[in-house]
Amino acid sequence: MAGHSKWANIQHRKGRQDEKRGKIWTRIIREITVAARQGGPDLSANPRLRLAVDKAKAANMPADRVKYNIDKASGALQDVQYEEIRYEGYGIGGAAIIVDTMTDNRVRTVAEVRHAFSKHGGNLGTEGSVAFQFKNCGQLIFAPGTSEDQVMEVALEAGAEDVISDDDGAIEVLTAPGDFETVKNALEAAGLTPEVAEVTMRADNTIELSGDDAARMQKLLDVLEDLDDVQNVFHNAEIDE
């Protein structure tokens, strides 16, 4: 199956994430905290915690810091109770945006998210207003030049739902959320290491933005991602550099 060109957007996103490593660590610690409290500290029995620890490793977080936060979350220290809230809205050109937050104060969070949307040309929508345009799935993306035949053979054998060849040569593997780890492990065992590996909200269709619209959309996304309570921002814009 053919897909759109995503590689430039992926590299751009990774570059911005590298610039915000401190913020990324904070978000991962928050995810570890909630995962450990909800499912316990045993990695083998807690898939959500395993994914959070994988993110921590990918972000070069020290192992002792990961362990400390798991122990803290699953022990007697219950000083902060986080609540997960999803917001949906529209960006520049009608682009769809999903904002996942983890907060100990929902009044503060909704005010900050609403302000970010309104100040930077977007609109905060109601629940369900854009989520139907996305699919919750596992996503693994391989750099251009990776053997498509090998990726397809291993991925489909391991239970992947689809393998997509993008216009720029990148290869995208999609899985059901519950099959993500199995497929990822099979691909890595075959020597195929993805550039991106995550359970995400993937847009069914994209909106291409360029020029001033692209710059405005990127500003809105940056402001949302910089909010303390925001864990993830998903959108369907393809931003032309």
N, C-alpha and C positions, 0 to 999 in steps of 0.2 A: 504494500500500500504506500502510495506517495504522500508526502506531507509538505508543509511550508518550510521555508528557511528559518531555523530557530537558532543556529549556532552563534551568530553574532550577538543575539539577545542573551544567550546563556553566558557567553564569555563576559559580556558587559555586566550582567548581574553578579557573577562570581567576583569580578574586580571590585565592585561596590561592596560586596560582603567582606572581602579581605580588608577593605579600608575601615570596616566597622567591627573588627574582631571583638573588642570589649563588649559592645552591644550584643553580639551574637552569643558570647559566653553567658551573659545575663539571661538571655532567652532560653538557652539550653538548660541552665541551672533550674529555671522555673519549670521547664518541661520535665526534667528529672524529678523535681520535687513532687509534682502532681502525679506523675506516673508511678513513683514509688509509694506514695500514699494510697493511691487507688488500687494498685495491683501487687504491692509488696516489693521487697528488695531483691527477690530471687530472679536473676536475669533469665534463667531457663524457663520460668513460668510466667514471665511478664513481657510480652512482645513490645508493648509501647515503651517500656523502660529500655529494652534492647536497642530500639531505634534511637532513643534519646542518647544513649551511651555511644552508639555509632556516630551520631552527629558530633558529640563531644570529641571523639577521637579525630574525626575529620577536621575539626576546628583547632586541633592541637591543644586541647585542654588537658592539663596534667592529670594523671590517673588518680593521684591522692585527693585531688579536688573533686573529681567525680565521685569517688568513694565516700568522701566526707558528706557530700550533699545527699547521696542515697541514704546513708546512715542517719543523717539529721532528719530527713523526711519520713523515714519509716520508724523512727524512735519516738521518744516521749516529747520531743520539741515540736509543738503544734502552734507556734507563735503566729503564723500567717496562714490564712485559709484562702486559696486562690479559686476563682470561679472562671470558667471558660465561656466567653460570649463571642458570637459571630455577628459582624455587621456587614451589610451589603449596600452597594451604591454604584453611582455612575461617575466616570471621569470625563476627560476631554473627548469630544467626538462620540459620546455615548458609550465609551468603553466600559465594560463591566468590571467591578472590583469587589473582592471579598476580603474582609479584614478579620483575622482571627486574633482574639485578645485573651489574656489571662490576667485577671485583676483581683485585687482585694477591695476595690471600691468602684462599683459599676457606674455610679453617678459621675464620678470624675472621668472615667473612661469614655462614656458615651459623649460627654461634653467635648472632650479633646478630639475624638474622632469626627464628630459633627463639625467642629470648628475647622479642622483640617480640610474636610471636603468643601465646605462653603467658602473658605478663604482662597482656595486654589482652583476654583473653577469646576468643582464636582458637586454632586448631590448625594446625601445619605438617603438610601431607600429603605423600604420595609423588608421584613423577613420574607425570603423567597423571591424577592424582586429580580435577582440576577443568578441565584444559585443554580437554577435549572439550566443555565448555559455552561455549567461545569460538571465534570465527572470526578468523583473521588476514586483515585487509582494509584497504584504503584507505577513509578516512572523511572526508567534507567536510560540514560543518553550516552551514546558512544561517539567519540570524535570522528570526523571525516577521515576516511582511510581504513577504518576498521572493517574486517571481513563481514559483509552482510550475510553471506551464506552461513558462516559459522555462528554468528549471533542468532540468526533465525533458527537454526537447527537446535542449538542448546536451549534457547529461551522457550521455544514451543514445546520441546520435550519436557521441560521443567514445569510447564503449566501456564506460560504467558498467554495473555489474551490476544495480543497483536504485536507485530513488528513493523515499524514505519520507517521508510527511507525518506529523509527530508531532502529538499531541493539542493542543499549545499553539501550533501554527502554524510551528514550526521545520521545516526541510526537510533531510533527511539523504540524502547520496549515497554509495553504497557501490561500491567497485571492487575488482578483483583487485589485490594489492600491486604487480604489475608494470605495471598500467595507471594507477596513481595519478597520476603526474606528467602523463601525457597528458590525463587528464580534468581535472585541476586547471588546467593551462595553458589548455585550451579554455574552461572556465568563466570564468577571469579575463580571457581575451581578449574574452569576450562582456560584460564589465562586471559579472560576478557574483563577488564576493569573499566567500569563506567566513569565518565566525568561527573555525572549527576546521578544520584540514587536517592530517591525519596518517595514517601507517600504524600501525594499532593492533590490539589484541586486543579484539574487540567481543563482548559477551555475547549469546548467543542469547535468553535470557530474564532478567528482572530480579526481584529480591526487594525489596519495599518495606519500609523500616524507618522508624519514627517514635519520638518520645519518647526514653526512656532508651536504647533499642536503637540509635536513630540516632546519639545522642551517643557511645555506646561504640564504634560502628563507625567514626565519624569520627576518634575518638582513635586507634584501631588503625591506620587508614590514615595519619594524620599521623605517627605514630611510625615506621611502615615507610618513608614517603617521606623522613623526615629522616635515615635511615641513610646514611652517607657512600657506601657501595657500591651503593646502590639507584639504578637509572636510571629505571624506570617501575613503577607499580603499577596493575594493571587489576582491576576487580571488577564484580560484577553487582548491586550494591546501589543502589537509588534512595533517597536519604537525604532525608527530610522535614525541611525547615528549621523 
